[in-house]
Amino acid sequence: MSKGELTRWERVLERWESALVPGSHRREPVELLDALRHECDSQAVVCSESRVVVPNAYEVELDARVHEELVRQGGGDVGEALTDHLARHGERKGYEWAGPLAVRITPTARRSGSPYRVSSIPMPHVRADDFPADD
């Protein structure tokens, strides 16, 4: 990773942190990254000794207030930064994605005790705006 990429990623995390404060702790960005990696790892399907397939469509549901603050601060690249982070994780693990990798950030009114929820599904052809609609 180049120094420029690291700086960009750090700026994204800083915006994420400032959107969460004062309503939560400063560990949430790191915990979110851990949650994304965990979701990826826990959904891995071993197809053969040399082939492990993981979902490619990830959704991060944020508390509506936090999501609104991120959008207001220009957090449109947060999904892209999370996608980049997850792509590097998958590369380190030798994973094969079920299709093009995408992470979508959406608001939710649900309060589960956490400012976010991570889920994933395999989708052969996906972009962040192509996720299935909630029912």
C-alpha positions, 0 to 999 in steps of 0.5 A: 500500500502506498503512502497516499493510499494510507493517508486516504484511508486514514482520512476516511477513518477519521470521518467515520470516527467523527460521525460516531462521536459523541454517541459512541467510542472511538474503537468503532471504525476498527471494530467495523473492519474486524466485523467485515473481515469476520463476516468474510471469513465465517462465510468462506466455503472451501471448494477444494484445497486451493479454492475458497469462495467467499461472498462478494456483496457486503452491506453495512447498516449504520444507525440513521443518524451516523449514516446522515452525518457521514453523508453530510461530511462527504463520506461517499468514499467510505464504501469504496474504502471498505471495499478496498480493505476487504479486497486486501484481506481476501487477497492475503487469505487467498479467497476467491470472490463469488463475483465483483466485490462491493460494500454498500453502506445503508441507514437503518432505524433499528437499534441493536445496541451497536452503531452498525450491522454487517451482512453478506451474500454471494451475488454473481454480478453486483455493484453497490447500488444493485443490492436487493431491496429490503422487504 
